[in-house]
Amino acid sequence: MTSYTLGQKYISPIKPERGVFPLDHEGECKESMLKYMLCLSRHDNKPSNCQDESKTYFQCRMDRNLMKKHEWEDLGYHHEQQQQQQK
């Protein structure tokens, strides 16, 4: 992945691996991130109470290539599907 250009080392960018979150320098997902953080603060920092907000945030990041695209089950949302099927 590296090459030398006139004696300077150049590293070509690659997509982030799972669990690696590059910074959102442009603030593309800032609104969904803030909604998620507000939800956490309202629910004593219990992420299980903010699954809709976290899913929206992950979707924003995946849509803008700020994280690798994954199936929802891979991100821990499989139990949510089971609950919906039981209703």
DOLO-633047 format. One record per atom (N, C-alpha, C): residue number from 1; residue in three letters; atom name; x, y, z. Coordinates in pm, whole numbers, plus 50000, padded with zeros to 5 digits. Example, Ala and Ser with C-alpha at 12.3 -4.5 7.8 and 13.67 -1.06 7.14 Angstrom:
<votors>
<1, 'ALA', 'N', <51319, 49431, 50780>>
<1, 'ALA', 'CA', <51230, 49550, 50780>>
<1, 'ALA', 'C', <51320, 49670, 50780>>
<2, 'SER', 'N', <51285, 49775, 50708>>
<2, 'SER', 'CA', <51367, 49894, 50714>>
<2, 'SER', 'C', <51290, 50003, 50787>>
</votors>
This chain:
<votors>
<1, 'MET', 'N', <50079, 49880, 50000>>
<1, 'MET', 'CA', <50000, 50000, 50000>>
<1, 'MET', 'C', <50084, 50127, 50000>>
<2, 'THR', 'N', <50212, 50114, 50016>>
<2, 'THR', 'CA', <50294, 50235, 50014>>
<2, 'THR', 'C', <50377, 50237, 49888>>
<3, 'SER', 'N', <50408, 50356, 49845>>
<3, 'SER', 'CA', <50497, 50373, 49730>>
<3, 'SER', 'C', <50580, 50499, 49756>>
<4, 'TYR', 'N', <50689, 50509, 49684>>
<4, 'TYR', 'CA', <50776, 50625, 49701>>
<4, 'TYR', 'C', <50765, 50716, 49579>>
<5, 'THR', 'N', <50740, 50843, 49605>>
<5, 'THR', 'CA', <50730, 50943, 49499>>
<5, 'THR', 'C', <50835, 51049, 49526>>
<6, 'LEU', 'N', <50937, 51052, 49442>>
<6, 'LEU', 'CA', <51046, 51149, 49456>>
<6, 'LEU', 'C', <51101, 51151, 49599>>
<7, 'GLY', 'N', <51121, 51033, 49655>>
<7, 'GLY', 'CA', <51180, 51024, 49788>>
<7, 'GLY', 'C', <51082, 51044, 49902>>
<8, 'GLN', 'N', <50956, 51075, 49870>>
<8, 'GLN', 'CA', <50856, 51094, 49975>>
<8, 'GLN', 'C', <50769, 50969, 49983>>
<9, 'LYS', 'N', <50740, 50930, 50102>>
<9, 'LYS', 'CA', <50655, 50814, 50122>>
<9, 'LYS', 'C', <50508, 50855, 50106>>
<10, 'TYR', 'N', <50433, 50781, 50026>>
<10, 'TYR', 'CA', <50292, 50809, 50004>>
<10, 'TYR', 'C', <50212, 50687, 50049>>
<11, 'ILE', 'N', <50113, 50708, 50133>>
<11, 'ILE', 'CA', <50027, 50600, 50181>>
<11, 'ILE', 'C', <49889, 50623, 50122>>
<12, 'SER', 'N', <49843, 50527, 50042>>
<12, 'SER', 'CA', <49711, 50541, 49982>>
<12, 'SER', 'C', <49604, 50505, 50084>>
<13, 'PRO', 'N', <49493, 50580, 50084>>
<13, 'PRO', 'CA', <49387, 50555, 50182>>
<13, 'PRO', 'C', <49314, 50424, 50153>>
<14, 'ILE', 'N', <49270, 50359, 50260>>
<14, 'ILE', 'CA', <49190, 50238, 50247>>
<14, 'ILE', 'C', <49067, 50252, 50335>>
<15, 'LYS', 'N', <48962, 50175, 50305>>
<15, 'LYS', 'CA', <48841, 50180, 50387>>
<15, 'LYS', 'C', <48874, 50132, 50528>>
<16, 'PRO', 'N', <48809, 50191, 50628>>
<16, 'PRO', 'CA', <48834, 50149, 50766>>
<16, 'PRO', 'C', <48784, 50008, 50793>>
<17, 'GLU', 'N', <48849, 49940, 50883>>
<17, 'GLU', 'CA', <48806, 49808, 50925>>
<17, 'GLU', 'C', <48697, 49821, 51029>>
<18, 'ARG', 'N', <48630, 49711, 51056>>
<18, 'ARG', 'CA', <48523, 49710, 51154>>
<18, 'ARG', 'C', <48578, 49756, 51289>>
<19, 'GLY', 'N', <48503, 49846, 51354>>
<19, 'GLY', 'CA', <48545, 49896, 51484>>
<19, 'GLY', 'C', <48634, 50018, 51475>>
<20, 'VAL', 'N', <48672, 50058, 51354>>
<20, 'VAL', 'CA', <48757, 50174, 51335>>
<20, 'VAL', 'C', <48669, 50288, 51283>>
<21, 'PHE', 'N', <48666, 50397, 51355>>
<21, 'PHE', 'CA', <48582, 50510, 51317>>
<21, 'PHE', 'C', <48668, 50630, 51282>>
<22, 'PRO', 'N', <48685, 50659, 51154>>
<22, 'PRO', 'CA', <48758, 50781, 51120>>
<22, 'PRO', 'C', <48676, 50903, 51163>>
<23, 'LEU', 'N', <48744, 51010, 51189>>
<23, 'LEU', 'CA', <48677, 51133, 51232>>
<23, 'LEU', 'C', <48586, 51186, 51123>>
<24, 'ASP', 'N', <48477, 51241, 51164>>
<24, 'ASP', 'CA', <48380, 51302, 51072>>
<24, 'ASP', 'C', <48415, 51450, 51059>>
<25, 'HIS', 'N', <48522, 51479, 50985>>
<25, 'HIS', 'CA', <48573, 51616, 50975>>
<25, 'HIS', 'C', <48471, 51713, 50918>>
<26, 'GLU', 'N', <48386, 51666, 50829>>
<26, 'GLU', 'CA', <48288, 51754, 50765>>
<26, 'GLU', 'C', <48159, 51767, 50847>>
<27, 'GLY', 'N', <48146, 51691, 50952>>
<27, 'GLY', 'CA', <48026, 51697, 51036>>
<27, 'GLY', 'C', <47903, 51641, 50967>>
<28, 'GLU', 'N', <47923, 51546, 50876>>
<28, 'GLU', 'CA', <47812, 51492, 50799>>
<28, 'GLU', 'C', <47710, 51418, 50886>>
<29, 'CYS', 'N', <47755, 51358, 50993>>
<29, 'CYS', 'CA', <47667, 51280, 51080>>
<29, 'CYS', 'C', <47652, 51343, 51218>>
<30, 'LYS', 'N', <47683, 51469, 51227>>
<30, 'LYS', 'CA', <47681, 51536, 51357>>
<30, 'LYS', 'C', <47542, 51538, 51419>>
<31, 'GLU', 'N', <47441, 51564, 51338>>
<31, 'GLU', 'CA', <47304, 51571, 51391>>
<31, 'GLU', 'C', <47260, 51437, 51451>>
<32, 'SER', 'N', <47283, 51328, 51378>>
<32, 'SER', 'CA', <47243, 51197, 51431>>
<32, 'SER', 'C', <47328, 51158, 51552>>
<33, 'MET', 'N', <47455, 51199, 51553>>
<33, 'MET', 'CA', <47540, 51171, 51668>>
<33, 'MET', 'C', <47489, 51247, 51791>>
<34, 'LEU', 'N', <47450, 51373, 51774>>
<34, 'LEU', 'CA', <47399, 51452, 51886>>
<34, 'LEU', 'C', <47268, 51395, 51940>>
<35, 'LYS', 'N', <47181, 51349, 51849>>
<35, 'LYS', 'CA', <47055, 51288, 51893>>
<35, 'LYS', 'C', <47083, 51162, 51975>>
<36, 'TYR', 'N', <47180, 51085, 51932>>
<36, 'TYR', 'CA', <47217, 50964, 52006>>
<36, 'TYR', 'C', <47274, 51000, 52144>>
<37, 'MET', 'N', <47362, 51098, 52148>>
<37, 'MET', 'CA', <47422, 51139, 52275>>
<37, 'MET', 'C', <47317, 51196, 52371>>
<38, 'LEU', 'N', <47221, 51272, 52319>>
<38, 'LEU', 'CA', <47113, 51324, 52403>>
<38, 'LEU', 'C', <47027, 51211, 52457>>
<39, 'CYS', 'N', <47000, 51113, 52373>>
<39, 'CYS', 'CA', <46923, 50997, 52417>>
<39, 'CYS', 'C', <46996, 50924, 52530>>
<40, 'LEU', 'N', <47126, 50905, 52514>>
<40, 'LEU', 'CA', <47204, 50840, 52619>>
<40, 'LEU', 'C', <47196, 50917, 52750>>
<41, 'SER', 'N', <47208, 51048, 52742>>
<41, 'SER', 'CA', <47205, 51127, 52865>>
<41, 'SER', 'C', <47067, 51123, 52931>>
<42, 'ARG', 'N', <46961, 51112, 52852>>
<42, 'ARG', 'CA', <46826, 51102, 52908>>
<42, 'ARG', 'C', <46799, 50966, 52971>>
<43, 'HIS', 'N', <46872, 50864, 52927>>
<43, 'HIS', 'CA', <46848, 50727, 52973>>
<43, 'HIS', 'C', <46965, 50671, 53054>>
<44, 'ASP', 'N', <47032, 50755, 53131>>
<44, 'ASP', 'CA', <47140, 50712, 53220>>
<44, 'ASP', 'C', <47249, 50632, 53148>>
<45, 'ASN', 'N', <47283, 50674, 53027>>
<45, 'ASN', 'CA', <47389, 50611, 52946>>
<45, 'ASN', 'C', <47366, 50462, 52921>>
<46, 'LYS', 'N', <47242, 50423, 52901>>
<46, 'LYS', 'CA', <47208, 50284, 52869>>
<46, 'LYS', 'C', <47178, 50274, 52719>>
<47, 'PRO', 'N', <47273, 50222, 52642>>
<47, 'PRO', 'CA', <47257, 50217, 52496>>
<47, 'PRO', 'C', <47137, 50134, 52450>>
<48, 'SER', 'N', <47092, 50040, 52530>>
<48, 'SER', 'CA', <46978, 49957, 52488>>
<48, 'SER', 'C', <46850, 50041, 52473>>
<49, 'ASN', 'N', <46845, 50155, 52541>>
<49, 'ASN', 'CA', <46729, 50243, 52530>>
<49, 'ASN', 'C', <46737, 50338, 52411>>
<50, 'CYS', 'N', <46847, 50336, 52339>>
<50, 'CYS', 'CA', <46868, 50432, 52229>>
<50, 'CYS', 'C', <46902, 50360, 52099>>
<51, 'GLN', 'N', <46846, 50243, 52077>>
<51, 'GLN', 'CA', <46883, 50166, 51959>>
<51, 'GLN', 'C', <46843, 50235, 51828>>
<52, 'ASP', 'N', <46727, 50300, 51826>>
<52, 'ASP', 'CA', <46686, 50370, 51702>>
<52, 'ASP', 'C', <46785, 50480, 51667>>
<53, 'GLU', 'N', <46826, 50555, 51767>>
<53, 'GLU', 'CA', <46920, 50665, 51744>>
<53, 'GLU', 'C', <47058, 50613, 51701>>
<54, 'SER', 'N', <47102, 50505, 51765>>
<54, 'SER', 'CA', <47234, 50451, 51728>>
<54, 'SER', 'C', <47230, 50390, 51587>>
<55, 'LYS', 'N', <47119, 50329, 51553>>
<55, 'LYS', 'CA', <47104, 50271, 51419>>
<55, 'LYS', 'C', <47106, 50382, 51312>>
<56, 'THR', 'N', <47040, 50492, 51342>>
<56, 'THR', 'CA', <47041, 50607, 51249>>
<56, 'THR', 'C', <47182, 50661, 51233>>
<57, 'TYR', 'N', <47255, 50669, 51343>>
<57, 'TYR', 'CA', <47393, 50718, 51339>>
<57, 'TYR', 'C', <47482, 50624, 51258>>
<58, 'PHE', 'N', <47473, 50494, 51283>>
<58, 'PHE', 'CA', <47552, 50397, 51206>>
<58, 'PHE', 'C', <47516, 50404, 51058>>
<59, 'GLN', 'N', <47387, 50417, 51027>>
<59, 'GLN', 'CA', <47346, 50423, 50887>>
<59, 'GLN', 'C', <47406, 50546, 50819>>
<60, 'CYS', 'N', <47407, 50658, 50887>>
<60, 'CYS', 'CA', <47467, 50779, 50834>>
<60, 'CYS', 'C', <47615, 50756, 50804>>
<61, 'ARG', 'N', <47687, 50696, 50898>>
<61, 'ARG', 'CA', <47830, 50672, 50880>>
<61, 'ARG', 'C', <47856, 50574, 50765>>
<62, 'MET', 'N', <47773, 50471, 50753>>
<62, 'MET', 'CA', <47792, 50375, 50644>>
<62, 'MET', 'C', <47762, 50439, 50509>>
<63, 'ASP', 'N', <47656, 50521, 50503>>
<63, 'ASP', 'CA', <47618, 50586, 50378>>
<63, 'ASP', 'C', <47726, 50682, 50328>>
<64, 'ARG', 'N', <47805, 50737, 50418>>
<64, 'ARG', 'CA', <47908, 50835, 50382>>
<64, 'ARG', 'C', <48049, 50778, 50386>>
<65, 'ASN', 'N', <48058, 50645, 50389>>
<65, 'ASN', 'CA', <48188, 50574, 50391>>
<65, 'ASN', 'C', <48276, 50614, 50508>>
<66, 'LEU', 'N', <48214, 50646, 50621>>
<66, 'LEU', 'CA', <48290, 50674, 50742>>
<66, 'LEU', 'C', <48309, 50548, 50824>>
<67, 'MET', 'N', <48246, 50442, 50781>>
<67, 'MET', 'CA', <48268, 50310, 50838>>
<67, 'MET', 'C', <48228, 50208, 50733>>
<68, 'LYS', 'N', <48282, 50090, 50746>>
<68, 'LYS', 'CA', <48254, 49983, 50652>>
<68, 'LYS', 'C', <48108, 49940, 50666>>
<69, 'LYS', 'N', <48043, 49909, 50554>>
<69, 'LYS', 'CA', <47904, 49865, 50558>>
<69, 'LYS', 'C', <47895, 49725, 50616>>
<70, 'HIS', 'N', <47801, 49708, 50707>>
<70, 'HIS', 'CA', <47779, 49580, 50773>>
<70, 'HIS', 'C', <47630, 49552, 50777>>
<71, 'GLU', 'N', <47596, 49426, 50790>>
<71, 'GLU', 'CA', <47457, 49387, 50815>>
<71, 'GLU', 'C', <47425, 49428, 50959>>
<72, 'TRP', 'N', <47299, 49458, 50986>>
<72, 'TRP', 'CA', <47260, 49502, 51119>>
<72, 'TRP', 'C', <47289, 49396, 51224>>
<73, 'GLU', 'N', <47275, 49270, 51186>>
<73, 'GLU', 'CA', <47303, 49162, 51280>>
<73, 'GLU', 'C', <47449, 49164, 51324>>
<74, 'ASP', 'N', <47538, 49201, 51232>>
<74, 'ASP', 'CA', <47680, 49209, 51265>>
<74, 'ASP', 'C', <47711, 49323, 51363>>
<75, 'LEU', 'N', <47622, 49419, 51370>>
<75, 'LEU', 'CA', <47642, 49534, 51459>>
<75, 'LEU', 'C', <47565, 49518, 51590>>
<76, 'GLY', 'N', <47506, 49401, 51610>>
<76, 'GLY', 'CA', <47438, 49374, 51736>>
<76, 'GLY', 'C', <47290, 49405, 51739>>
<77, 'TYR', 'N', <47227, 49421, 51624>>
<77, 'TYR', 'CA', <47085, 49453, 51619>>
<77, 'TYR', 'C', <46996, 49333, 51592>>
<78, 'HIS', 'N', <47050, 49212, 51601>>
<78, 'HIS', 'CA', <46971, 49092, 51574>>
<78, 'HIS', 'C', <46861, 49072, 51677>>
<79, 'HIS', 'N', <46885, 49107, 51799>>
<79, 'HIS', 'CA', <46784, 49088, 51904>>
<79, 'HIS', 'C', <46665, 49181, 51882>>
<80, 'GLU', 'N', <46687, 49294, 51817>>
<80, 'GLU', 'CA', <46579, 49387, 51785>>
<80, 'GLU', 'C', <46484, 49324, 51684>>
<81, 'GLN', 'N', <46538, 49254, 51585>>
<81, 'GLN', 'CA', <46456, 49187, 51484>>
<81, 'GLN', 'C', <46370, 49079, 51548>>
<82, 'GLN', 'N', <46424, 49004, 51641>>
<82, 'GLN', 'CA', <46350, 48899, 51708>>
<82, 'GLN', 'C', <46233, 48957, 51786>>
<83, 'GLN', 'N', <46253, 49072, 51848>>
<83, 'GLN', 'CA', <46146, 49136, 51923>>
<83, 'GLN', 'C', <46035, 49181, 51830>>
<84, 'GLN', 'N', <46071, 49236, 51712>>
<84, 'GLN', 'CA', <45972, 49281, 51616>>
<84, 'GLN', 'C', <45893, 49163, 51560>>
<85, 'GLN', 'N', <45956, 49050, 51540>>
<85, 'GLN', 'CA', <45888, 48932, 51487>>
<85, 'GLN', 'C', <45790, 48875, 51589>>
<86, 'GLN', 'N', <45817, 48892, 51718>>
<86, 'GLN', 'CA', <45730, 48840, 51822>>
<86, 'GLN', 'C', <45604, 48923, 51838>>
<87, 'LYS', 'N', <45607, 49048, 51793>>
<87, 'LYS', 'CA', <45490, 49139, 51809>>
<87, 'LYS', 'C', <45382, 49109, 51706>>
</votors>
